[in-house]
Amino acid sequence: MSIRLLLPPRGSLLLSPLRRRRTPTPPPFRTTYTAVPPRTSSFFDLPNRAFTGVSAMAAGAQQRAVEVRESVELTEKEEKIFGRLLDAVRHFSLGTQVRVAGGWVRDKLLGKDSTDIDIALDNMTGQNFCERVNEYSEFLGEEQKGIGVIQCNPDQSKHLETATMLIDDIWIDFVNLRSEKYAENSRIPTVEIGTAKEDAFRRDLTINSLFYNINTKSVEDLTERGLEDLKKGLIATPLPAKSTFLDDPLRVLRAIRFAARFSFTLTEDLKEAASDENVKSELGSKISRERIGHEVDLMMSDKHPVDAMCYIRDLGLFYVVFAFPEKLDPPVLDKHDWLCVSHIEAAWNLAHSIGNSVFSGGSDPKSQDDQKRLSLYSALFIPVRNMVYMDKKSKKVPVVNYIIRDSLKLKASDADTIVNIHVASEKFAELVLLESNENLETVKEKLDDEYLEIPTDSVKRVLAGLILREIKGFWRVALFILALINPEVGNASGSLSKQSELNQRKEKYLSVERSITDLDLDGVWNLKPLLDGKAIMGVLEVKSGGPLIGKWQQRLVKWQLAHPKGTMEECKEWMKQSQQQSKRQKVECST
């Protein structure tokens, strides 16, 4: 996908950024209608999932009534924005019907705030309309705005150019209404300016096919199914589902995302089409991994990620979405999709049982949300955490790294963090044994060397401190993952659906967490060494650095963890004495 910027005629005007940004949620709109009870925004206010052993589709097959508003009530900002658009239409006598399309209409009818405003135009392109809005702003003596244009990319199912523009601090997309016609042997449609009805029928889902006509201030349901399906809580396509998905296979994942988000039900024909082998093949080959990863990431960041993963598994899409590399060790099994999803389901229940402390390592709500998201990925891929593959350089690489970076095209830092969480969780297993003084001598032997002997009563603090310095603010997440995998169970969600098992794992987590906080280790990754490399060289009386200094820096960290109140002078004295003692021992051994 390529993006170009159209600059207004003035030289010092605001340019639209290349990536669309959303503004904060506007104030609640004024209405006298009965609102839909709002969904809580807290991860932990949602109920535990009761594991029944049946698929998500079977469990969610029962339809439910959804409370839908009779009309759209605009906020003050929305009235201002829409008024500006209509003023431009009247000023230039454009005769344009300006409609808001899709998700914004759906959300407003469900009583939810939305700043996702997509404008559909009946007689001109988005770019031309934005230019007219700018001209009208200039006529009023106001600053014009930059116009971003996202080019079409038919190979990636992006069939129409989109213009984007900032109006009253909200980024708004503009496109013309369109119809799409497919040749018999082509997957790339001929796109033409169409009617509102044609545009509604070519959309992904009936609940997303609704328009709000700004000119008439009314909701338009041109498929005659959008409002009905919204009230029934149904996820359906305006046209036959299979042809809709073959036209744009990403719509399969969008259907799953909306079904999970709103706890709606997938219709039978939609489920059958989503499970079709041709549709799955097209999803894997036609849609870029970036777009697939973006949809998955939206699911994982939403209110019901477990439901979404269950749908992906039940529809037979797991290995299409989470593509595995070749030459695996050990090889992937057919049941890995069920194992993976059972672990994220178990994680959901355990996280709700423990509470907010799991993600308190985040310094702000955004970073806490990120910890939740990455913890769910970590839980999902617990069954494949020890699986590796050979890369092009014949190097063994964790399969989880491949899935995150190559299958989903998420950030490299996400892949590194998830792999590190898995590694740290294994290391925490030793710390769990130390809680009952098991394995104490074995761990002490690993930490000690010829220059440093860790006091027995400090072994736990040193081991925990070293683990935390590696995983940093994600240590609670790593401990949480350990609670899921230790002891290992074949069916995690089945095991953790038992209250006794859930309580045991919860207590294990809380016990180690209390131990770490009692040892005053939270934030230990910010601990600064008492001596830097140059100071260490001075104590050792050497003129050059190298591996020797690196080893002493590691010993220094252990010493500081064992002696949290130790001073710089005490540290230097320890180094001198330990060095002298080591020399004496070597002399004694030689004689």
VEXDREN-2710 file (C-alpha; in Angstrom, 1 decimal):
% VEXDREN-2710
k/r/px/py/pz
1/MET/0.0/0.0/0.0
2/SER/1.4/3.4/-0.9
3/ILE/0.5/6.8/0.5
4/ARG/1.0/10.2/-1.0
5/LEU/0.3/13.6/0.4
6/LEU/-1.5/16.4/-1.4
7/LEU/-0.3/19.7/-0.1
8/PRO/-2.6/22.7/0.1
9/PRO/-1.6/25.8/-1.9
10/ARG/-0.1/27.6/1.2
11/GLY/3.4/26.8/2.2
12/SER/3.1/26.6/6.0
13/LEU/0.1/24.4/6.4
14/LEU/-0.5/21.3/8.4
15/LEU/0.4/18.0/6.7
16/SER/-1.5/14.8/7.2
17/PRO/0.7/12.1/8.7
18/LEU/1.2/8.9/6.9
19/ARG/-0.5/6.8/9.5
20/ARG/-4.0/7.5/10.7
21/ARG/-4.4/8.6/14.3
22/ARG/-7.4/8.6/16.5
23/THR/-8.3/11.2/19.0
24/PRO/-9.5/10.6/22.5
25/THR/-13.1/9.5/22.9
26/PRO/-15.5/12.4/22.8
27/PRO/-17.8/13.3/25.7
28/PRO/-20.8/11.2/26.0
29/PHE/-23.6/12.3/23.7
30/ARG/-26.9/13.6/25.0
31/THR/-29.8/11.3/24.5
32/THR/-33.2/10.5/26.0
33/TYR/-33.1/6.9/24.6
34/THR/-32.4/3.9/26.7
35/ALA/-28.7/3.1/26.4
36/VAL/-27.2/-0.3/26.0
37/PRO/-25.5/-1.2/29.3
38/PRO/-21.9/-0.3/28.6
39/ARG/-19.2/-3.0/28.5
40/THR/-16.7/-2.5/31.2
41/SER/-13.2/-1.5/30.0
42/SER/-11.4/-3.5/32.6
43/PHE/-9.9/-6.8/31.7
44/PHE/-10.7/-8.1/35.2
45/ASP/-14.3/-7.0/35.4
46/LEU/-15.2/-9.6/32.8
47/PRO/-16.4/-13.0/34.0
48/ASN/-14.4/-16.2/34.0
49/ARG/-15.0/-18.6/31.1
50/ALA/-16.6/-21.8/32.1
51/PHE/-14.8/-24.6/30.2
52/THR/-17.3/-27.0/28.9
53/GLY/-15.3/-29.1/26.5
54/VAL/-17.3/-27.9/23.5
55/SER/-16.4/-25.5/20.7
56/ALA/-16.9/-21.8/21.0
57/MET/-19.3/-21.9/18.1
58/ALA/-21.5/-24.6/19.7
59/ALA/-21.4/-22.8/23.0
60/GLY/-22.4/-19.5/21.4
61/ALA/-25.0/-20.8/19.0
62/GLN/-27.9/-19.4/21.0
63/GLN/-29.0/-16.0/19.7
64/ARG/-29.6/-13.2/22.1
65/ALA/-31.6/-10.0/21.9
66/VAL/-29.5/-6.8/21.7
67/GLU/-30.7/-3.4/22.8
68/VAL/-30.4/-1.1/19.8
69/ARG/-31.2/2.7/19.7
70/GLU/-34.0/3.9/17.5
71/SER/-31.8/6.7/16.1
72/VAL/-28.4/8.3/16.2
73/GLU/-27.7/11.1/18.7
74/LEU/-24.8/13.3/17.7
75/THR/-22.2/14.9/20.0
76/GLU/-21.5/18.6/19.8
77/LYS/-18.2/17.8/18.0
78/GLU/-19.9/15.5/15.5
79/GLU/-22.6/18.1/14.8
80/LYS/-19.8/20.7/14.1
81/ILE/-17.9/18.3/11.8
82/PHE/-20.9/17.2/9.8
83/GLY/-22.1/20.8/9.6
84/ARG/-18.8/21.8/8.1
85/LEU/-19.1/19.1/5.4
86/LEU/-22.7/20.1/4.5
87/ASP/-21.7/23.8/4.4
88/ALA/-19.0/22.9/1.8
89/VAL/-21.6/21.0/-0.2
90/ARG/-24.0/23.9/-0.2
91/HIS/-21.3/26.5/-0.8
92/PHE/-20.2/24.9/-4.0
93/SER/-23.6/23.5/-5.0
94/LEU/-22.1/20.0/-5.2
95/GLY/-25.4/18.1/-4.7
96/THR/-23.5/15.5/-2.8
97/GLN/-25.2/13.0/-0.4
98/VAL/-22.7/12.7/2.5
99/ARG/-23.0/9.5/4.5
100/VAL/-21.2/8.0/7.5
101/ALA/-20.6/4.4/6.8
102/GLY/-20.0/1.2/8.8
103/GLY/-18.6/0.9/12.3
104/TRP/-19.5/4.4/13.5
105/VAL/-23.2/3.9/12.7
106/ARG/-23.2/0.4/14.3
107/ASP/-21.5/1.7/17.5
108/LYS/-23.7/4.7/17.9
109/LEU/-26.8/2.5/17.6
110/LEU/-25.4/0.2/20.3
111/GLY/-24.9/3.2/22.6
112/LYS/-21.1/3.3/22.2
113/ASP/-18.9/6.3/21.5
114/SER/-16.8/6.3/18.3
115/THR/-14.4/8.5/16.6
116/ASP/-14.0/6.1/13.6
117/ILE/-15.7/8.3/11.1
118/ASP/-15.7/7.0/7.5
119/ILE/-17.4/9.2/5.0
120/ALA/-19.0/7.8/1.8
121/LEU/-19.8/10.1/-1.1
122/ASP/-22.2/9.5/-4.0
123/ASN/-20.9/11.8/-6.8
124/MET/-17.1/12.4/-6.3
125/THR/-13.9/10.9/-5.0
126/GLY/-12.7/11.4/-1.4
127/GLN/-9.7/13.4/-2.7
128/ASN/-11.9/15.8/-4.7
129/PHE/-14.3/16.3/-1.8
130/CYS/-11.4/17.0/0.7
131/GLU/-10.1/19.6/-1.7
132/ARG/-13.5/21.3/-1.7
133/VAL/-13.6/21.3/2.1
134/ASN/-10.2/22.9/2.1
135/GLU/-11.3/25.6/-0.4
136/TYR/-14.3/26.3/1.8
137/SER/-12.0/26.7/4.9
138/GLU/-9.9/29.1/2.9
139/PHE/-13.0/31.1/2.0
140/LEU/-13.7/31.4/5.7
141/GLY/-10.1/32.6/6.3
142/GLU/-9.2/29.4/8.2
143/GLU/-6.0/27.3/7.8
144/GLN/-6.3/24.5/5.3
145/LYS/-5.3/20.9/6.2
146/GLY/-3.1/18.4/4.5
147/ILE/-4.8/15.6/2.6
148/GLY/-3.4/12.1/2.8
149/VAL/-4.2/9.7/0.0
150/ILE/-3.9/5.9/0.5
151/GLN/-3.5/4.4/-2.9
152/CYS/-5.5/1.3/-3.9
153/ASN/-3.7/-2.1/-3.9
154/PRO/-5.8/-4.8/-5.6
155/ASP/-3.3/-7.5/-4.9
156/GLN/-3.9/-7.0/-1.2
157/SER/-7.7/-6.5/-1.6
158/LYS/-7.5/-2.8/-1.2
159/HIS/-9.6/-1.8/-4.2
160/LEU/-10.3/1.9/-3.8
161/GLU/-8.3/5.0/-3.1
162/THR/-9.0/6.6/0.3
163/ALA/-8.4/10.3/1.3
164/THR/-7.9/11.2/4.9
165/MET/-8.1/14.6/6.5
166/LEU/-8.0/16.1/10.0
167/ILE/-11.2/18.0/10.9
168/ASP/-11.7/19.4/14.4
169/ASP/-8.9/17.1/15.8
170/ILE/-10.4/13.9/14.4
171/TRP/-9.0/12.0/11.4
172/ILE/-11.7/11.2/8.9
173/ASP/-11.6/9.0/5.9
174/PHE/-13.4/9.9/2.6
175/VAL/-14.2/7.5/-0.2
176/ASN/-16.8/7.4/-3.0
177/LEU/-19.6/4.9/-2.9
178/ARG/-18.7/2.1/-5.1
179/SER/-19.7/-1.1/-6.8
180/GLU/-17.4/-4.0/-7.5
181/LYS/-17.8/-6.4/-10.4
182/TYR/-15.6/-9.5/-10.7
183/ALA/-14.6/-11.1/-14.0
184/GLU/-15.1/-14.9/-14.1
185/ASN/-11.4/-15.7/-13.9
186/SER/-10.2/-12.7/-11.9
187/ARG/-10.1/-12.0/-8.2
188/ILE/-9.5/-8.3/-8.8
189/PRO/-12.7/-6.4/-9.3
190/THR/-13.6/-3.6/-11.6
191/VAL/-14.4/-0.7/-9.2
192/GLU/-16.9/1.9/-10.2
193/ILE/-18.7/4.7/-8.5
194/GLY/-21.9/3.0/-7.3
195/THR/-25.2/3.7/-5.5
196/ALA/-25.5/3.6/-1.8
197/LYS/-27.4/0.3/-2.1
198/GLU/-24.6/-1.3/-4.2
199/ASP/-22.0/0.0/-1.7
200/ALA/-24.0/-1.5/1.2
201/PHE/-24.2/-4.9/-0.4
202/ARG/-20.5/-5.1/-1.1
203/ARG/-19.5/-4.6/2.5
204/ASP/-18.2/-7.3/4.8
205/LEU/-21.0/-7.7/7.3
206/THR/-24.7/-6.6/7.5
207/ILE/-24.1/-4.8/10.8
208/ASN/-21.4/-2.8/9.1
209/SER/-23.5/-2.0/6.0
210/LEU/-25.6/0.7/7.7
211/PHE/-25.3/4.4/6.7
212/TYR/-26.0/7.6/8.6
213/ASN/-27.1/10.1/6.0
214/ILE/-25.8/13.5/7.2
215/ASN/-28.1/15.3/4.7
216/THR/-31.3/13.7/6.0
217/LYS/-30.1/13.0/9.5
218/SER/-31.3/9.4/9.2
219/VAL/-30.1/5.8/9.4
220/GLU/-30.3/3.9/6.1
221/ASP/-30.5/0.1/6.1
222/LEU/-30.3/-0.6/2.4
223/THR/-29.6/-4.4/2.8
224/GLU/-32.8/-4.5/4.9
225/ARG/-30.9/-6.8/7.2
226/GLY/-28.4/-4.6/9.1
227/LEU/-30.7/-3.4/11.9
228/GLU/-32.4/-6.8/12.2
229/ASP/-29.1/-8.7/12.5
230/LEU/-27.8/-6.0/15.0
231/LYS/-30.9/-6.6/17.2
232/LYS/-30.5/-10.4/17.0
233/GLY/-26.8/-10.3/17.6
234/LEU/-26.0/-12.0/14.3
235/ILE/-22.8/-11.9/12.3
236/ALA/-23.8/-12.3/8.6
237/THR/-22.7/-11.1/5.2
238/PRO/-25.0/-9.1/2.9
239/LEU/-24.2/-11.3/-0.1
240/PRO/-23.4/-15.1/0.0
241/ALA/-20.7/-15.6/2.5
242/LYS/-18.3/-17.7/0.4
243/SER/-18.2/-15.3/-2.5
244/THR/-17.8/-12.4/0.0
245/PHE/-14.8/-14.2/1.6
246/LEU/-13.2/-15.1/-1.7
247/ASP/-13.4/-11.5/-2.8
248/ASP/-11.6/-10.4/0.3
249/PRO/-10.5/-13.3/2.6
250/LEU/-9.6/-10.9/5.4
251/ARG/-13.3/-10.5/6.0
252/VAL/-13.2/-14.0/7.7
253/LEU/-11.0/-12.6/10.5
254/ARG/-13.1/-9.4/10.7
255/ALA/-16.2/-11.5/11.2
256/ILE/-14.5/-13.4/14.0
257/ARG/-13.3/-10.2/15.6
258/PHE/-16.7/-8.6/15.7
259/ALA/-18.4/-11.8/16.8
260/ALA/-16.0/-11.9/19.8
261/ARG/-16.1/-8.2/20.5
262/PHE/-19.9/-8.0/20.8
263/SER/-20.6/-11.7/21.8
264/PHE/-22.6/-12.1/18.6
265/THR/-23.3/-15.4/16.8
266/LEU/-21.8/-16.4/13.5
267/THR/-24.5/-17.6/11.1
268/GLU/-24.3/-21.1/9.8
269/ASP/-23.6/-20.2/6.2
270/LEU/-20.9/-17.9/7.4
271/LYS/-19.2/-20.6/9.5
272/GLU/-19.4/-23.0/6.6
273/ALA/-17.9/-20.5/4.2
274/ALA/-15.1/-19.6/6.7
275/SER/-14.2/-23.3/7.0
276/ASP/-14.1/-23.8/3.2
277/GLU/-10.7/-25.0/2.0
278/ASN/-10.6/-22.5/-0.9
279/VAL/-11.3/-19.6/1.4
280/LYS/-8.6/-20.8/3.8
281/SER/-6.2/-21.1/0.9
282/GLU/-7.0/-17.6/-0.3
283/LEU/-6.6/-16.2/3.2
284/GLY/-3.1/-17.7/3.5
285/SER/-1.9/-16.7/0.0
286/LYS/-3.8/-13.5/-1.0
287/ILE/-3.8/-11.5/2.2
288/SER/-0.5/-10.0/3.5
289/ARG/0.8/-11.3/6.8
290/GLU/0.8/-7.7/8.1
291/ARG/-3.0/-7.4/7.6
292/ILE/-3.6/-10.8/9.2
293/GLY/-1.4/-9.9/12.2
294/HIS/-3.2/-6.5/12.6
295/GLU/-6.5/-8.3/12.8
296/VAL/-5.2/-10.8/15.3
297/ASP/-3.6/-8.1/17.4
298/LEU/-6.9/-6.2/17.5
299/MET/-8.6/-9.4/18.8
300/MET/-6.0/-9.9/21.5
301/SER/-6.3/-6.3/22.6
302/ASP/-10.1/-6.5/22.7
303/LYS/-12.6/-7.5/25.4
304/HIS/-13.0/-11.2/24.5
305/PRO/-9.7/-12.5/23.0
306/VAL/-10.3/-16.0/24.1
307/ASP/-13.6/-16.2/22.2
308/ALA/-11.8/-15.0/19.1
309/MET/-9.1/-17.6/19.4
310/CYS/-11.7/-20.3/19.9
311/TYR/-13.4/-19.3/16.7
312/ILE/-10.1/-19.4/14.8
313/ARG/-9.5/-22.9/16.1
314/ASP/-13.1/-24.2/15.6
315/LEU/-13.2/-22.9/12.0
316/GLY/-9.9/-24.7/11.2
317/LEU/-8.0/-21.5/10.7
318/PHE/-5.4/-21.8/13.4
319/TYR/-2.5/-23.0/11.2
320/VAL/-3.5/-20.5/8.4
321/VAL/-3.4/-17.6/10.8
322/PHE/-0.5/-18.8/12.9
323/ALA/1.7/-20.2/10.1
324/PHE/4.5/-22.4/11.3
325/PRO/8.0/-22.6/9.7
326/GLU/9.4/-25.8/8.1
327/LYS/11.9/-28.2/9.7
328/LEU/10.4/-28.0/13.2
329/ASP/12.0/-29.8/16.2
330/PRO/9.9/-31.4/17.5
331/PRO/7.3/-31.5/14.7
332/VAL/4.0/-29.7/15.1
333/LEU/1.0/-32.0/16.0
334/ASP/-2.5/-31.7/14.8
335/LYS/-3.7/-31.1/18.3
336/HIS/-1.5/-28.1/18.9
337/ASP/-4.3/-25.8/18.0
338/TRP/-6.5/-27.2/20.7
339/LEU/-3.6/-27.2/23.2
340/CYS/-2.7/-23.6/22.4
341/VAL/-6.2/-22.3/22.7
342/SER/-6.8/-24.3/25.9
343/HIS/-3.8/-22.5/27.5
344/ILE/-5.1/-19.0/26.6
345/GLU/-8.5/-20.0/28.1
346/ALA/-6.8/-21.1/31.2
347/ALA/-4.8/-17.9/31.4
348/TRP/-8.0/-15.9/31.2
349/ASN/-9.5/-17.7/34.2
350/LEU/-6.3/-17.6/36.2
351/ALA/-5.7/-13.9/35.5
352/HIS/-9.3/-13.1/36.6
353/SER/-8.7/-15.1/39.8
354/ILE/-5.4/-13.4/40.7
355/GLY/-6.5/-9.8/39.7
356/ASN/-4.7/-6.7/38.7
357/SER/-1.3/-7.5/40.3
358/VAL/-0.3/-9.6/37.3
359/PHE/0.1/-6.5/35.1
360/SER/1.1/-3.9/37.7
361/GLY/4.6/-3.8/36.2
362/GLY/3.3/-1.3/33.6
363/SER/3.9/2.3/34.5
364/ASP/0.7/3.5/32.9
365/PRO/-2.6/2.1/31.5
366/LYS/-1.1/1.8/28.0
367/SER/1.9/-0.3/29.2
368/GLN/-0.4/-2.4/31.4
369/ASP/-2.6/-3.1/28.4
370/ASP/0.5/-4.1/26.5
371/GLN/1.5/-6.5/29.3
372/LYS/-2.0/-8.0/29.1
373/ARG/-1.7/-8.4/25.4
374/LEU/1.7/-10.0/25.5
375/SER/0.8/-12.2/28.4
376/LEU/-2.1/-13.7/26.3
377/TYR/0.3/-14.3/23.4
378/SER/2.7/-16.0/25.8
379/ALA/-0.1/-18.2/27.2
380/LEU/-1.4/-19.1/23.7
381/PHE/2.1/-20.4/22.7
382/ILE/3.0/-22.2/25.9
383/PRO/2.7/-25.6/24.1
384/VAL/5.2/-24.6/21.4
385/ARG/7.6/-22.6/23.6
386/ASN/10.3/-25.3/23.4
387/MET/9.9/-25.9/19.7
388/VAL/12.7/-24.6/17.4
389/TYR/13.5/-24.4/13.7
390/MET/16.6/-23.9/11.6
391/ASP/16.8/-20.5/9.9
392/LYS/18.7/-19.7/6.7
393/LYS/21.9/-19.4/8.7
394/SER/21.4/-22.9/10.2
395/LYS/20.7/-21.3/13.5
396/LYS/18.1/-22.7/15.9
397/VAL/15.4/-20.1/16.5
398/PRO/12.3/-20.4/18.7
399/VAL/9.2/-21.1/16.7
400/VAL/7.3/-18.5/18.8
401/ASN/9.7/-15.9/17.4
402/TYR/8.8/-17.0/13.8
403/ILE/5.1/-16.9/14.5
404/ILE/5.2/-13.4/16.0
405/ARG/7.7/-11.8/13.5
406/ASP/6.9/-13.7/10.3
407/SER/3.4/-15.1/10.5
408/LEU/1.9/-12.0/12.2
409/LYS/4.5/-9.4/11.3
410/LEU/4.3/-7.9/14.7
411/LYS/7.1/-5.9/16.3
412/ALA/10.4/-7.7/16.8
413/SER/10.3/-6.4/20.4
414/ASP/7.0/-8.3/20.9
415/ALA/8.6/-11.5/19.7
416/ASP/11.7/-11.0/21.9
417/THR/9.5/-10.2/25.0
418/ILE/7.3/-13.3/24.6
419/VAL/10.4/-15.5/24.2
420/ASN/12.0/-13.9/27.2
421/ILE/8.8/-14.4/29.2
422/HIS/8.9/-18.1/28.4
423/VAL/12.6/-18.4/29.3
424/ALA/12.1/-16.4/32.6
425/SER/9.2/-18.6/33.6
426/GLU/11.3/-21.7/33.4
427/LYS/13.9/-20.0/35.6
428/PHE/11.3/-19.1/38.1
429/ALA/10.7/-22.8/38.6
430/GLU/13.9/-23.0/40.6
431/LEU/12.7/-20.1/42.7
432/VAL/9.5/-22.0/43.5
433/LEU/11.5/-24.9/44.8
434/LEU/13.4/-22.5/47.0
435/GLU/10.2/-21.4/48.6
436/SER/10.2/-24.8/50.5
437/ASN/14.1/-24.8/50.8
438/GLU/14.3/-27.5/48.2
439/ASN/17.2/-27.4/45.8
440/LEU/18.9/-24.8/48.0
441/GLU/22.4/-26.3/47.8
442/THR/22.2/-27.0/44.1
443/VAL/21.3/-23.4/43.3
444/LYS/24.0/-22.1/45.7
445/GLU/26.6/-24.1/43.9
446/LYS/25.5/-22.5/40.6
447/LEU/25.7/-19.0/42.0
448/ASP/29.1/-19.4/43.8
449/ASP/32.5/-19.3/42.2
450/GLU/36.1/-19.1/43.5
451/TYR/35.8/-15.4/44.2
452/LEU/32.2/-15.2/45.6
453/GLU/30.3/-17.3/48.1
454/ILE/26.7/-16.4/48.5
455/PRO/25.4/-16.6/52.1
456/THR/22.8/-19.3/52.4
457/ASP/20.1/-17.0/53.6
458/SER/20.7/-14.7/50.5
459/VAL/20.5/-17.4/47.8
460/LYS/16.8/-16.8/47.2
461/ARG/17.3/-13.0/46.9
462/VAL/20.3/-13.4/44.5
463/LEU/18.5/-15.9/42.3
464/ALA/15.3/-13.9/42.1
465/GLY/17.2/-10.7/41.6
466/LEU/19.1/-12.1/38.6
467/ILE/15.9/-13.3/37.0
468/LEU/14.1/-10.0/37.5
469/ARG/17.1/-8.1/36.0
470/GLU/16.6/-10.1/32.8
471/ILE/12.9/-9.9/32.4
472/LYS/12.4/-6.5/34.2
473/GLY/8.9/-5.1/34.4
474/PHE/7.4/-8.3/32.9
475/TRP/8.5/-10.5/35.9
476/ARG/4.9/-10.9/37.2
477/VAL/3.8/-12.0/33.7
478/ALA/6.6/-14.6/33.6
479/LEU/5.6/-15.8/37.0
480/PHE/2.0/-15.9/35.9
481/ILE/3.0/-18.1/32.9
482/LEU/5.0/-20.4/35.3
483/ALA/1.7/-20.9/37.3
484/LEU/0.1/-22.1/34.1
485/ILE/2.8/-24.5/33.1
486/ASN/4.0/-25.9/36.4
487/PRO/2.8/-28.6/36.8
488/GLU/2.2/-29.2/33.1
489/VAL/-1.3/-30.4/32.1
490/GLY/-2.5/-31.9/28.9
491/ASN/-5.7/-29.8/28.8
492/ALA/-4.9/-26.6/30.7
493/SER/-8.4/-25.1/30.4
494/GLY/-10.0/-28.3/31.6
495/SER/-7.6/-28.5/34.6
496/LEU/-8.0/-24.8/35.5
497/SER/-11.8/-25.0/35.3
498/LYS/-11.6/-26.9/38.5
499/GLN/-11.7/-24.4/41.4
500/SER/-9.3/-26.4/43.5
501/GLU/-6.7/-26.5/40.8
502/LEU/-7.2/-22.8/40.0
503/ASN/-6.7/-21.9/43.7
504/GLN/-3.5/-24.0/44.0
505/ARG/-1.9/-22.2/41.0
506/LYS/-3.2/-18.9/42.3
507/GLU/-1.6/-19.5/45.7
508/LYS/1.7/-20.5/44.0
509/TYR/1.8/-17.3/42.1
510/LEU/0.9/-15.1/45.1
511/SER/3.4/-16.9/47.4
512/VAL/6.3/-16.2/45.1
513/GLU/5.1/-12.7/44.3
514/ARG/5.0/-11.9/48.1
515/SER/8.4/-13.4/48.5
516/ILE/9.9/-11.2/45.8
517/THR/8.2/-8.0/47.1
518/ASP/9.2/-8.9/50.7
519/LEU/12.8/-9.1/49.5
520/ASP/12.4/-5.6/48.1
521/LEU/13.3/-6.7/44.5
522/ASP/10.6/-5.1/42.5
523/GLY/12.5/-2.6/40.3
524/VAL/15.9/-4.3/41.0
525/TRP/16.6/-4.0/37.2
526/ASN/17.3/-0.3/37.9
527/LEU/20.0/-1.2/40.4
528/LYS/23.2/0.6/39.5
529/PRO/26.6/-1.2/40.1
530/LEU/28.6/0.3/43.0
531/LEU/31.7/0.1/40.7
532/ASP/32.0/0.7/37.0
533/GLY/34.4/-1.1/34.7
534/LYS/37.2/1.5/35.3
535/ALA/36.9/1.3/39.1
536/ILE/37.0/-2.5/38.9
537/MET/40.2/-2.3/36.8
538/GLY/41.7/-0.1/39.6
539/VAL/40.8/-2.6/42.3
540/LEU/42.2/-5.5/40.3
541/GLU/45.3/-3.4/39.3
542/VAL/45.0/-4.3/35.6
543/LYS/45.5/-1.9/32.7
544/SER/43.0/-3.3/30.2
545/GLY/39.5/-4.6/30.3
546/GLY/38.1/-7.6/28.4
547/PRO/36.3/-10.7/29.6
548/LEU/37.9/-10.5/33.0
549/ILE/36.2/-7.3/33.8
550/GLY/32.9/-8.6/32.4
551/LYS/33.0/-11.6/34.8
552/TRP/33.7/-9.3/37.8
553/GLN/30.8/-7.0/36.8
554/GLN/28.6/-10.1/37.0
555/ARG/30.0/-11.0/40.4
556/LEU/29.5/-7.5/41.6
557/VAL/25.8/-7.7/40.8
558/LYS/25.5/-10.9/42.8
559/TRP/27.4/-9.4/45.7
560/GLN/25.1/-6.3/45.7
561/LEU/22.0/-8.5/45.6
562/ALA/23.4/-10.6/48.6
563/HIS/24.4/-7.4/50.4
564/PRO/21.6/-4.8/49.6
565/LYS/23.0/-2.3/52.1
566/GLY/26.7/-2.8/51.2
567/THR/28.7/0.3/50.5
568/MET/31.3/1.0/47.7
569/GLU/34.2/0.6/50.2
570/GLU/32.8/-2.7/51.5
571/CYS/32.5/-3.9/47.9
572/LYS/36.1/-3.0/47.1
573/GLU/37.3/-4.7/50.3
574/TRP/35.4/-7.9/49.3
575/MET/37.0/-7.8/45.9
576/LYS/40.5/-7.4/47.3
577/GLN/40.1/-10.2/49.9
578/SER/38.5/-12.6/47.5
579/GLN/41.3/-12.0/45.0
580/GLN/44.0/-12.6/47.7
581/GLN/42.2/-15.7/49.0
582/SER/42.0/-17.1/45.4
583/LYS/45.7/-16.6/44.9
584/ARG/46.5/-18.3/48.2
585/GLN/44.4/-21.3/47.3
586/LYS/46.1/-21.6/43.9
587/VAL/49.5/-21.5/45.6
588/GLU/48.5/-24.2/48.1
589/CYS/47.2/-26.4/45.3
590/SER/50.4/-26.0/43.3
591/THR/52.5/-27.1/46.3
END
